[in-house]
Amino acid sequence: MIVPKEPYIPTTEEVKRICDEARGTDYWEVIMLGAYGLRRSEIFAIDPATDLDGNVLKISKALVYDDNNNWVIKRTKTAKSTREIVICDELADSLRKKGCVTKAHPSSVFQWMARKENEMGMEHFSLHKLRHHFATVMSTLLPEKDWLYLGGWSSDHIAKTVYQHQQIARNNEAKKIASESLMKNIFG
């Protein structure tokens, strides 16, 4: 029997390292939003002037190629992809100050991440793998309905078969994250 190879999903420590490495660059906001579980197309369609209210970020559109290979803004992938998430103060303030997520081309994020991961001696993972990490962590911390909403998944089938199965591979890390979160909530 052939067992399919599991894609590499970054650990929480690796996500922290790439976020720290991005701080002060034009990619920090992109990487942070990826860590919040957003799709690349959703990240690059965000307009802080219309999509950010305090710390609440409305996800309702996506930057995609049209039939002529031109970038266009369209509605999100599915109706359930339209959602609101709460982001940290630092990210919200940075988005407001810049007035955009980034001026960089979407493909440049992949190139930047690959270069930095090589420099740091980390296994390569893409921006989209941050979405996998988000699902892994959130599925240990929140009720299913909540983490599915935050990730904008249209069905639990996709979320569980494509994303949540990673929880098994990182079971000890997931348990540690859940335990630390519980203790923080109880003891402050």
C-alpha positions as CSV (number, residue, x, y, z in Angstrom):
1,M,0.0,0.0,0.0
2,I,1.3,3.4,-0.9
3,V,1.0,6.0,1.8
4,P,0.8,9.6,0.5
5,K,3.5,11.9,1.9
6,E,2.1,14.4,4.3
7,P,3.0,18.0,3.3
8,Y,5.3,19.8,5.7
9,I,3.4,22.0,8.1
10,P,5.4,24.5,10.2
11,T,5.6,24.3,14.0
12,T,4.5,27.1,16.2
13,E,8.1,28.0,16.8
14,E,8.8,28.2,13.1
15,V,5.8,30.4,12.6
16,K,7.0,32.7,15.3
17,R,10.5,32.8,13.7
18,I,9.3,33.7,10.3
19,C,6.9,36.4,11.7
20,D,9.8,37.9,13.7
21,E,12.1,37.8,10.7
22,A,9.4,39.6,8.6
23,R,9.0,42.4,11.2
24,G,10.1,45.7,9.7
25,T,9.8,44.5,6.1
26,D,7.0,45.0,3.6
27,Y,6.0,41.3,4.2
28,W,5.2,41.4,8.0
29,E,1.5,42.2,7.6
30,V,1.2,39.5,4.9
31,I,2.9,36.8,7.0
32,M,0.9,37.8,10.1
33,L,-2.4,37.6,8.2
34,G,-1.3,34.2,6.9
35,A,-0.8,33.1,10.5
36,Y,-4.4,34.2,11.1
37,G,-5.5,31.6,8.6
38,L,-6.2,33.9,5.6
39,R,-5.7,32.7,2.0
40,R,-3.2,34.6,-0.1
41,S,-5.9,35.9,-2.3
42,E,-7.8,37.3,0.7
43,I,-4.7,38.9,2.1
44,F,-3.9,40.8,-1.1
45,A,-7.5,42.1,-1.5
46,I,-7.7,43.8,1.9
47,D,-8.2,47.5,1.9
48,P,-7.7,48.7,5.5
49,A,-9.8,51.9,4.8
50,T,-12.9,49.8,4.1
51,D,-12.2,46.4,5.6
52,L,-10.8,47.3,9.1
53,D,-13.0,48.6,11.9
54,G,-11.0,48.9,15.1
55,N,-9.4,45.5,15.3
56,V,-12.2,43.7,13.3
57,L,-11.1,42.8,9.8
58,K,-13.8,42.0,7.3
59,I,-12.8,39.3,4.8
60,S,-15.2,39.6,1.8
61,K,-13.0,39.7,-1.4
62,A,-10.1,38.1,-3.1
63,L,-7.4,39.1,-5.5
64,V,-7.4,36.5,-8.3
65,Y,-6.5,36.2,-12.0
66,D,-9.3,36.7,-14.5
67,D,-9.6,34.9,-17.8
68,N,-7.0,37.2,-19.4
69,N,-4.5,36.7,-16.6
70,N,-5.0,40.1,-15.1
71,W,-5.3,40.6,-11.4
72,V,-8.9,41.5,-10.3
73,I,-10.8,41.8,-7.1
74,K,-13.7,39.4,-6.7
75,R,-15.9,38.1,-3.9
76,T,-14.4,35.5,-1.7
77,K,-14.2,31.9,-2.8
78,T,-17.5,30.9,-1.1
79,A,-20.2,32.6,0.9
80,K,-18.8,31.0,4.0
81,S,-15.4,32.5,3.2
82,T,-16.9,36.0,4.0
83,R,-16.2,36.5,7.6
84,E,-14.9,38.9,10.3
85,I,-11.9,38.2,12.4
86,V,-10.3,40.1,15.3
87,I,-6.6,40.9,14.8
88,C,-4.0,42.2,17.4
89,D,-3.5,45.9,18.0
90,E,-0.1,46.0,16.4
91,L,-1.3,44.5,13.2
92,A,-4.4,46.6,13.0
93,D,-2.3,49.8,13.7
94,S,0.2,48.8,11.1
95,L,-2.4,48.2,8.4
96,R,-4.0,51.6,9.2
97,K,-0.7,53.4,9.1
98,K,0.4,51.8,5.8
99,G,-3.1,52.1,4.2
100,C,-2.5,48.7,2.6
101,V,-1.2,45.2,3.4
102,T,1.7,45.5,1.1
103,K,2.8,47.1,-2.2
104,A,4.7,43.9,-3.1
105,H,3.6,41.5,-5.8
106,P,1.9,38.4,-4.4
107,S,4.6,36.0,-5.8
108,S,7.4,38.0,-4.1
109,V,6.1,36.7,-0.7
110,F,6.9,33.1,-1.7
111,Q,10.4,34.2,-2.9
112,W,11.1,36.1,0.3
113,M,9.9,33.3,2.6
114,A,12.0,30.7,0.7
115,R,15.1,32.9,1.0
116,K,14.6,33.6,4.7
117,E,13.8,30.0,5.5
118,N,17.0,28.9,3.8
119,E,19.0,31.6,5.7
120,M,17.5,30.4,9.0
121,G,18.0,26.7,8.2
122,M,14.3,25.9,8.3
123,E,12.4,23.5,6.2
124,H,10.6,25.4,3.4
125,F,6.9,26.1,3.8
126,S,4.7,28.4,1.8
127,L,2.4,31.2,3.0
128,H,-0.5,28.8,2.5
129,K,1.0,26.4,5.1
130,L,0.4,29.1,7.7
131,R,-3.3,28.3,7.0
132,H,-2.6,24.7,7.8
133,H,-0.9,25.7,11.0
134,F,-3.8,28.0,12.0
135,A,-6.3,25.1,11.5
136,T,-4.1,22.8,13.6
137,V,-3.8,25.2,16.5
138,M,-7.4,26.5,16.4
139,S,-8.9,23.0,16.2
140,T,-7.3,22.3,19.6
141,L,-8.5,25.5,21.2
142,L,-11.9,26.3,19.9
143,P,-15.2,24.5,19.2
144,E,-15.3,23.2,15.6
145,K,-18.0,25.7,14.5
146,D,-15.8,28.6,15.6
147,W,-12.5,27.6,14.0
148,L,-14.3,26.6,10.8
149,Y,-15.8,30.1,10.7
150,L,-12.5,31.9,11.4
151,G,-10.8,30.0,8.6
152,G,-13.7,30.6,6.2
153,W,-14.0,26.9,5.3
154,S,-17.1,26.1,3.3
155,S,-17.4,22.6,4.7
156,D,-16.1,20.7,7.6
157,H,-15.1,17.9,5.1
158,I,-12.5,20.1,3.4
159,A,-11.3,21.6,6.7
160,K,-10.9,18.2,8.3
161,T,-9.4,16.2,5.4
162,V,-7.1,18.9,4.1
163,Y,-6.2,20.8,7.2
164,Q,-7.2,19.3,10.5
165,H,-5.5,15.9,9.8
166,Q,-2.3,17.7,10.5
167,Q,-3.3,17.8,14.2
168,I,-2.5,14.1,14.4
169,A,1.1,14.7,13.2
170,R,1.6,17.4,15.7
171,N,-0.4,15.9,18.5
172,N,2.1,16.7,21.3
173,E,2.5,20.3,20.1
174,A,-1.3,20.7,19.9
175,K,-1.7,19.3,23.5
176,K,1.0,21.7,24.7
177,I,-0.7,24.7,23.1
178,A,-4.1,23.8,24.5
179,S,-2.6,23.3,28.0
180,E,-0.7,26.6,27.9
181,S,-3.8,28.4,26.7
182,L,-5.9,26.8,29.4
183,M,-3.5,27.8,32.1
184,K,-3.2,31.4,30.7
185,N,-7.0,31.7,30.8
186,I,-7.2,30.3,34.4
187,F,-4.2,32.0,36.0
188,G,-3.7,35.0,33.7
